[in-house]
Amino acid sequence: MAEASHLPTGQAGQSAMTEDQELIRTAAKVTRDLNAPKPVIYWLDFLASAGLGYGALLGAILSPSSGLAILCGLVAVLALYRAGSFIHELTHVRRNTLPGFHFIWNLLFGVPMLIPSFMYEGIHSIHHRTKKYGTVDDPEYLPLALMKPWTVPLFVVVASLAPVALLFRYAILSPLSAVIPSLRRLVVERYSGLIINPEFRRKPPEGDLKRQWLACEIAASIWAISLLALVAAEIIPLRAFLIFLAVMSGSVVLNQIRTLVAHLWENDGQQMSVTGQYLDSVNVPPPGTLPALWAPVGLRYHALHHLLPGVPYHSLGEAHRRLAAAVPAESPYYRANHSSLWSLVWGLVRGSSERN
């Protein structure tokens, strides 16, 4: 596997709008039969991940041994992180190709973990628009490689507070915003999306998304209020509640670390071609095995996903194998391939330090 090197900012800027039409044509040609999602795989994978995650969470809560509780907690973090990662698939797969999957995902994961799918649907699609990717209008992009080195650890540390922020958002802000219009505008614009760009402002939802948003938000608000009330009444032990928050926090932090290395974050705000987006994104393909844990549900092929956003997660490995066999050794396709999480983190920190 050819490992990519980070492009200097100037070089990235010069190639940002250069399109490799041969790569794009080849990618579309060799993966034409891989675009259909397989419902059985989606259902079995998600239900098994959620079942294992909640079972391990219960084990952590009920375990009399702190060592066993920690082990169960780690399993819960990994399994629930995988179950939660299906939110990415929900934004790309049409509902009629996976009947009931959106509803069940929200019922079993989105609402209980206070991350209903509307917080990503209508947001993530903007990240894939050629005229939006990497610009100030992209909700999922920060030029971390061009920012101060301390922004990298801060990016991860802030994520650990997500469970508390989500409880506040749904138990306090949701009901208050229902009767205070100015607060509702703020909640919709600033606190209703899984975003990392602080400049991004979300527009009010319309059509089907508006109805789905309302239903999920009401359910999440009722759950958040009920959970806090049950803890206050000592019906749910404080220890169990804190373990739940710790597992939530661990899953969010793991996702934030994965997000940290999903891109090279070297774009300075200009528009980029599809090829430019691909080269600013990251694949961590086999033979490494750990990416299956920290970048599950196809996220280890994040660059390939930007090249072929219509290919479902279970087919990205095959798409990678076909493309690697079809393109020449000098193809820019290989420049998005990296060997490990730590090499990416080190490259980001080093690059940020050198530029600042």
N, C-alpha and C positions, 0 to 999 in steps of 0.2 A: 504494500500500500504506500503510495506516495503521500508524504505528509506535507501539508501546506505551511507556508511561512507567512507571517503577518505582513501585509502591504504597508509601506510607509504612507502617511496621509496623502502626500502629493501624488503618489502613484495610484492610490485608490481613487483620488479625485479625477485623474486623467482618464481612467478606465471605467468610470461610473456609468457612462452612457454607451459604452461599446457593447454591441450585441453579438454573441457567437451564435449565428443562425444555424450552423451545422450541428452544434451541441443540442440546441433546442429541437431541431427536426429529428435528430437521432433519438433523443429522449422520448419524444412523442411516438415515434415509429415502433420502438422496441417494447413499449409498455402499453400499447393500445388495448390489449386484452386484460389489463390489470386494474381497470378503473371501477369495476363493480364490487361493492362491499359484500362480504359473506356474513349474513346475519348470525349464523350459528357461532362463528368465531367471536363476534362482538358480544353476544349474550353470555356465552360460556366464560369468556375472559373477564368481563365486567362482574358477573355474579360471583365467580370464584374469588376474584380480588376483594370485592366488598365483603363476602362471607368470611374469608380468612382475616381481613382487617378488623372487622367487628368482633370476631371470635377471639382474636389476639388481644384486642382492647379489653374485652371482658375478662380475659385471663390475667391481664396486667392489673385490673381493678380488684379481682378476687384473690390473687395470689398472696399467700402468707409470707412468701420469701421475696425479699427485695431483689435478689439476683434474678429470680424467675420473672418477677414483675418487669424488670428492665428488659430482659430478653423478649418477653411478650410485647412490650411497648415498641421495641425496635421492629419486630415483625409487623405490628399494627401500622407503624409509620410507613414502611415500605409498601405494604399491601393497599392501604388506603390512598397512598400517593399514586399508585398505579390505577386504582379505581377512579380517582379524581382526574387523572390525566385524560380520561375519555371525554372530558369537556371540550378538548381540542377537536376531537372527532365530530362532536355534535355540531360544530360550526361549519364543517365541510361536507357532511353527509346529509342528503335530503331526508326529511322525515318519512316520506312514503317508501323509501328503500329499507328503512328499519322501523317498521310500525311499533309504536309503544316504547321504543328505546329511550327517547328523550324524557318521557313521563316517568319511567321507572328509574332512570338515572337521577332525576331530581328527587323522586320519592325516597330512594335508598341512600343517596349521597349528597346531592346538591343542597337540599333543605336541611338535613341533619347536621351537615358540616358547614352550613351557612355560606355556601358558595353556589347558589342556584345558577342555572345555565345562562340566564339573561345577563349575568355579569361578564360573559364572554361573547355571547351571540350578539352580532351587530357591532362588536368591537374588533374582534380578530380579523374580520374580513377587510377592514381598513388597512391593516398591516400588510396585506398581500397586494394592495393596489400599487401599480408601478409609480403613479404620480404622488403617492403618499408615503411609501416605504422610506424610512430613515429621515423623514422631514419632521418639522414641528407638528404636523398634523397626524403623525403616526403615534397611536396610544401606547405601542409596545416597543418603542425605541428610545434609547438614550445613548449618546456618543461617549460611552464610558471610557473607551481607549483614549479619548481626547480630554478627559476630565482629570481632576486631581486624584492622586493615588488613593487617598482615604475614602473616596466615594465607593470603591470596590467593597471593602469590608462593611461600610455603612449600608450598602445596598442589600447585604445579606442580613445584618443585624436587625434592620427595620422590619424585615419579614417575620421575625420571631414574635412580634407584637400583634400579628394579624388576628389571632383568635379574640383578643380583647377588643380590637377595633371592630371586628365583625359583630360581636355581641352588642356593642354600643350602637352600631349602625342599625341593626334590626330590632333590638329591644327598646331603644330610645328614639333614634332619629326617624325610623319608619312611622311609628304612630304619631309622633309630633308633626312630621312633615305632611301627614294626611289632613291636618287642620291649619297649617301655616304655609301658605303658598310660596313665600320667599324661601323658606327652608326647603320646601320640596324641590324648587329649582336648583338649589345648592346640592341637595342629595343626588339628584339625577345627574347633574353635570360633573360632580367631583367624586361621589362615593358610590357609584353604581357600575363600576367596571374594574376588571383586573388589568390595570394599566400601570406603566412605570414612568410615563412621560408626564411630569407635573403640570405642563402647559396645556395638556389636552382637556377639552371640555366636551362632554357627551351631549348629544342632542336628544330631546324627548323621543320615546319610542312611538311607533305608529303601527297600525294594522294588527296582524296576528301577534307580533312580538309584544305589543302593548298589553294585550289580554294575557299572554303567557307570563309576562313580567309581573303583572298585578297579582295573578294567582300564586306565583312562586314567592313574591315578596310578602304577601299576607301569611302564607304558610310558614315562611322563615321567621317572620316577626312573632307569630304565635308560639313557635318552638323556642325562640330565644327568650321570650318573656316567661314561658312556662319553665324552662330550664333554670333560669335565675331564681324564680319563685320557689321551685322545688329544693334548690340548694339553700336558699334563705330559711325555708321551713325545716331544714335538716332531714327532709325525706330522701334526698340524694346526698350521701356523705361528701363532705368537702374534699376528702382524699380522692374519691372517685371523679369528682368534677375537675380537680387539678390534673389528674392523670389524663382525662379527656382533653383538656386544654394543651397539655404537654405533647400529646400525640398529634393534635391538630397543628401545633406550632412546628413540630418536627417535619411533618409532611409539607407544610408551606415553605419552610427553610430549605428543604431538599429541592423543592421545585424552583425556589429562587436561585439556588446554586446552579441548577440546570439552566435556568434562564440566563444566568451570568455568562455561560459559555455557549449559548445557542447561536450567538453572532460574534463577529470580531468587533462590532461597535465602532467602526472606523469612519463611518460616513458623517460628514460635517453639516448635513442638512439639505444637500442638493438631491434632486431626483436621480434615480438610478434605473438602469436597464434591468431586465430579468437576470441576465448574466451577472451584472453587478451585484444584485441582491444575493444571488447564489454564492458568489465569491466572498461576500460579507457574512455568510452563514456557515454553519458547521455540520459536518458529518463525522461520526465516530464509529465507523463500521467494524465488523469482525476483522481480526481474530480476538479483539478484546471482549471480555464477557461482562465486566462490571457495568458498562453502559446500559445493559439490559435492566439494571436496577435503578440507576440514577437518571436514565433517559428512556423510560418505558413507552409502550404504545407507539412505537415508531419514531419517537423523538430523537433517537440517536441518528436519524437520517434527516435532520432539520434542514440542511441545505438542499437535499434532494426534494424535500417537501416543498420548498419555495420554487423549485424548478417544475415540479409536477404536483400541484396542490390537490388535484383530483384523485390521486392514487390513495386508497385506504391504507391504514397503518400496517395491516397484516401482509400487504404486498410490496412494501417499500424495500425489504431485504432482497426480494427477487428482482425488483426494478434496479437496485444497485448492482447486482451481479450481472444483469443483462447489459447495463450501460458500461460497466467496467470492461466487459468483453467486447463491446462494440466500438468504443472510441480509442483512438491511438494514444500511445504513451505520453505524448506531448499535449494532450487535451487539457484545457483548464478544468475539466471535471475533477481531476485528481487534486487540484489545489484547495478544495474545500474539505479534504479528508484529513483527520487528525487522529492522534494515537491514544490520547487519554484526557481525562478531566483535569488532572494536575498540570499537564503541559499547557492546556488552554488557559487555566487560571494564572499560571506563572507568566505566560505570554502577555496576558491582558495587564497584569500588574506591572511587569517590566516595561511594556510599551507606554503605559500611562506615566510611569516615573520618568522615562526618557524624554517624553514630550513636555513634561512639566518641571 
